[in-house]
Amino acid sequence: MTYTIPLIKFVAFLDLLAVGLIVPLIPSHVRQLGGSHIYVGILGSVYSGFQLGSGPLIGSLSDLKGCRSILIYTLIVCSGAYLCMGFTTSIAIIILLRAILGLFKQTQLLTKALVPEYEKNEKKQSAIFGKMAAISGMGMTLGPIIGGHIAEDYPENGFYYIAGVVALCFILNAVSVYMLPQTNIKMKKTSEKLTHSKQNIFQLIYNNSKESALELSKVDWSQYWEVFVFKALLGFAMGVYYSNYALYLKTQYELSPKHIGYVISFQGIIGAVSSFLMGYINSYYPNDKDFSHRNYHVFLLLSISIFGLCMSSNIMFYSVWLIPMSIGNAVGRLVTLEMILRKSDKEHKGTLIGASNSVASLSGVLSPMAAGLIGQYLGVKYVIYASLCSNVIALILSNRYKTRHIKVD
């Protein structure tokens, strides 16, 4: 089964490549259809809102039915949704399709949950997560470039062509996941009565939702709340920062869209390299079993670098401070994931990863609104200070978390 991990990495890469192809073009497509900026904002809020609720549900369903089978189903649904999006001219239907994608687009969650099923060594798992994040990041970097070229070369039908390509990517991913061998992990079975009785689709959804809710109730959430707080603060800080990213560069440093693109690509490359080197970074923390030291150092690095960004007088200094900020952001996402996996048992790993993604989705809902309010009433240049405050709070909490765990050890 030596091909399983590379195949999972390919699925993660193709998933974000497909997303990168179409998602940046959706706002402009909606504007071309006659939609206002309010509709564009609704699209983002609807997707993040449904992601918030679907993370734990999809995660617990994967614990019950198996990550492999649930991932195949979600990929097929996403393929159909993106294909429909390319052919419709109704903004209401596009919003509905974004809601459906918010419910089912948990492919990154499920690919991460697949890794422990095919790689039992926990030390190797950390390196695999880092490489997956790096490869996925490259997909997200290439996707907008390719999608932008297609949209520019075919101004009338470019979006439809891209939607078709994206749908094919998701079908190819479904086939790739189907090629993965069945694992020997025993899944929880429903009672024979439910298994063998004839059920319509609504009964099936109801029973699976009921099982998922029961699965969620079995998790001892009290031991995970601190990690979820770190995840939320990191997500909020980065969400606020990226919400007005291009506008900030334009107003503060008078950069053109082309040069803004260069800065974004530079930042993406630094983040991808950092994720790829996660195994090397972990080698400097041989005694940090619970990842508390790494978590503290991540927020320390982010706090210093974002303060540097706030104080930068020109784009050169800003670009220099982007390097540690991009490293901290990339490593921080992986560290919080590892903290959750270290605390979780095998039966509930999907549920907890799903809950973690929901925390990130909640930050995705709140941070654009916070950034908009600050930009509206205080000015765009003050938005980044909200990101700094979030990181400083996380730094204080992570220091207390680290100190308490040292005393326990």
N, C-alpha and C positions, 0 to 999 in steps of 0.2 A: 504493500500500500504506500510506496514511496511517492506516488504521484498525487496523493490526496491533498497535502498541504499546498504544493504549487497550484493545484486546481482551485483550492479555496482562495488563494491569493489572486488568481486570475479573475474569479467571480467578483471579489471586492474591487479590483481595478476596473473591470468592465462596468460595474454598477455605477461608480462615480464618474466614469468617462461619459456614460449615457446621461447621467444627471447634469453634468457640466455642459453637455451639448445643448440641452433644451431649457433648463431652468433660467439661465441669464436672459434668454430671449422672450420669456413669457410676459414680463411687464410691458415691453415695447409692442409685443403682439396684441396685448389687451388694449393698449393705447391706440393702435391702428384700427382696432375694431370699434373704437369710439368710447372706450372706457376712461374714466377719470382716474386721478391719482388715488382717490378713495378706494376704487375697485382694486387697484394694484396693492394697496395696503391690506385690503380684506383678504386677498389671495395668500399673502404671507401669514396673516393671523389665523386663517382657517386651517392652513396646512399644519402650522405649529400647534394649534389647539387640538386637532385630532391626533397628532403625534403624541401629545401629552397623555391622552387617555389610552391610546392603543399600545404603547410600549409595554406596560406590565401585562396586558391581555395577551398580546402576541408572544411575549416571553414565557408566560405560564402555559400557554397552549403548546409551545415548543417543548416544555418540560413534560407535558402530558402525552403529546402525539409524536414527538421527535423533531429536532431542528431541521433535519433534511427534508421531511415531507412538508412541513409548514413553510419552509423557505421556497420550495417549488411552487406551492399554491400562491404565495404572495408575489412571486416573480411573474406568474402568468397574469394575475389581476393587474399588476402595474403595467405590463405590456399592453393590455387592452385599454387601460385608462389613457396612456400616452398616445396610443394610436387614435383614439376617439378625440383627444384634444387637438390633434392635427387637422381633423376634418370638420370640426364644429366652428361655427361663427357666432355662437351665442355665449356671451360673457357669463350668464347664469350657469350654463352647462360646464364651462371651464372651472368656475368656482366649485361646482358639485364634484367635478373630477379631481380637483385639488383636495377636496375633503376625503374622497375615496383613497387617494394616494397617501394622505395623512394617516388614514387608518391602516393601510397595508404596507406602506413603504418602510418596512423595518428590516431591510435586507442587510445593512451593515451590522445591526444587532445580532441577527441570526448567523451571519458568517463568523462573527467573533465567538458566538456560543458553540459553533461547530468545532473550533480548534481543539478544545480539551477532549473531544470525542476521538480525535485521530492522533493527538500528541499528549501522552500522559505525563511527560516530564515538565514540571512547573517552571523550571528555569528556562527551558527551551520555548515554552509558551510565551513568556515575556518577550523574547527576541522575535518570535513569529508575529505577535501583535504589533511590534514596532515596524517590522518590514511590511506588514499589511497596510499600516497607516501611511508608510512612505509610498508604497506602490499606488494606493488609493489616491493619495495626494497628487501624484503625477497624473492620474486619470482626470482629476478635478482641474488640474492646470492645463492639460491638453484639450479638454472638452470645450471650454469657451472659445479657444482659438479656432478649432475646427468648425464649431457651430457658427461663429462669427463670419468666417470665410464663406460658408455655404449660404448664410442669410444675405451676405453682400453680393454674391455671384448670382443668386436667384431671389431678387427682392420681392417678387410676387408670390412664389410658391415655396420659398426656402423653408419656412416654418413647417409646412406639411411634409417636405422631404425629411427634415430633421426628425419629426415625430415618428415617421416610418422607420428610420434608422434606429432610433431609441427603442421602439417596440421590438425590433429584431434583436437588439442587444440583450433585452430582458428575456426573450425566448431562448437565445443562445446560453444565457446564464442558467435558465431553468434546465436545459439539457445537460449542462455541465454539472449541476448539482445532482441530477438524476444519475449521472455516471459515478458519483461517489458510492463506495460500498456501504452496505448496511453495517451499523455498529452493533456490538453485543450489549450496549447499555439497555437495561431493562426499563421500559417506560411504564408509568402507572396506567393500569387498565381500568376502564370503566366496568361496571357490573355487566354480567352476561346478558342480563335483561336488556340493558341499553345497547349492548353491542350487537345483539342478534335481532332485536326488534326492528320493525320497519319504521323509519322516521322520515318525515319530510324535512325540507331544508331549514324551516323555522325551528322545528324541534331540535335539530342538530345544533344550530347556532345557540339556542337557549341552553341546551345541556352542556355544550362546550364552555359557554360563558359562566355557567354555574360552577363547573369544575375548576375553571380558571380563578374565579373569585374565592373558592375554597382553598385553592393552592396558595393564593396571596395571603389568606388569613393564617396559614401555617408558618409563615416567615416571622421570625422575631425581629421586627423592624427597629426595636429600640437600640440594637447594637450597630445599626447602619446609619443612623440619622446624621452623625458627624461627617461621614464620608459624603453623604448626599448634600450636606451644607457646602462642603468644599467644591463639589461638582457644580452646585447652583451659583456660587460666588464666582467661580472661574468662568462659567457660561455667561453670566450676566456681564462680567467685566469685558470679555471678548466680544459679546454681542453688542454692547454699547459702543465699543471701539470701532467695530466694523460697520455699524449702522450708518455712520456719517463719514466713513473712511475717505471715499473719493471726494466728497464735498469739502472735507477738512483740508486735504492736500491742495485742492483748487483754491480755496479762500486764503489759506495760510501761506502757501508757497507759490501760488499762481501757476500750477502745473497744468499742462495740456492733457487731454484724455490719453494720448499716446504715452506720455511720460508716466502718468498714473498707472497705466498698464504695466510698464517696466517695473515700477516699484512693487506692484502686487505680485508680479512673477518672481521677483527677487525674494520677496517674503515667503512665497509658496515653496520655492526651492530650498530655502533655509529650513523651513518646517519639515519638508519631506526628508531631507538629509538627517535632521535630528531624530525623526521617528525611525529611520532606517538604522541609526546607530544606538537604538535603545538598549540593545544587548551589551554594547560597549560601555554605555553610561552606567548600567546596572552593575558592571564589574567593579565600580568604585564604591559600591555599597554592600559589601559581603555580609555585614551583620544587621542590615536594615530589613529584617524579615517582614515587618508590617508596612513598609514603604512610608513610614511617618517622617523620616529624615528627608527623603526625596520630595515628599509633599511640601515640607517646610522650605526647602531650598528652591522649589519651583516658584512659590509665591514671593520669596525674597527676591529672586531674579526678576520676576515680573514687576514687582513694585518699584525696584530700582530702574528698570528699563523704561517703564511707562512714565516715571518721573522725569527721566532723561528726554523722552519724547515731548513732554509738556514744556521743557525748558529749551528745546532745540530752536536755534535762531535761523537755521537754513536747512535745506533739504539734505545736505551732506551729513550733518550731525544727526538729522532725523533718520537717515538710512543706516548710520552706524548703530544707533540704539534699536533699530528694527531687528538686528541680528539676535541679541539676547532675548528680546521680546518674543520673536518667532520660535526660538528654542524652548523657552519656558511654556509657551502655549501648546506646542506639539507634545512635549514631554509630560506636561500637566494632565492632558486628556488621558494619556496612557497610564499615568501613575494612579489617578482616581479609579480607573477601570481595574487595575491590579489590586488596589486596596479592597474593592468590593469582592473580587474573585478570591482573595486570600481569606476573607471572612465567611464566604458562602460555602454551603455544602453542595455536593454534586447535583442533588435533586432540585435545587432552586436557583441554579446559576442563571438560567434563562430569564426567570422572573425578576431577579435582581438587576441583571443587565438592562432588562426592559424598563424597570423603575428608574434606573440611572439615566437612560435615554429620555424618559419623561421629564426628569428634572432639567435636563438640557433643553428640552422643548419648551418647558415653562419659562426658562430664561430667554428662549427665542421669542416668546410672546411678549414678555415684559420689557426686555431691553430696547427694542425699537421704539416703543411708546415713551420710555424714559428719555431716550436720546432725542426724540422729537420734541418733547416738552422743554428739555434743557436748551436745545437749539433754538426753539421758538422764542423763549422768554429771556434767555441769558446770552445766547450766541453759540455758534458752531464750535468755536475754539474751546468752550468750557465743557463740551461733551466728554472729552478725554479724561477730565478730572473725576467724573463719575466712575470711570473704569479704574482709575488709581485708587479711589476710596474703597471700591469693592475688593481690590487686591490687598490693600492694607488691612482691612477687616479679616480677610482670609489668612493673612500672614500672622496676625495676632492669635487667631484660633488654632492655626496649625502649629504654632510654637507651644501653646498649651497642650495640644494633643500629643505632640512629640515628647514633651517633658513628662506628662502623665504616664506614657507608655514606657519611658526609660525607668521611672520609679517602679512600675509593675514588674519589669524584667529584672 
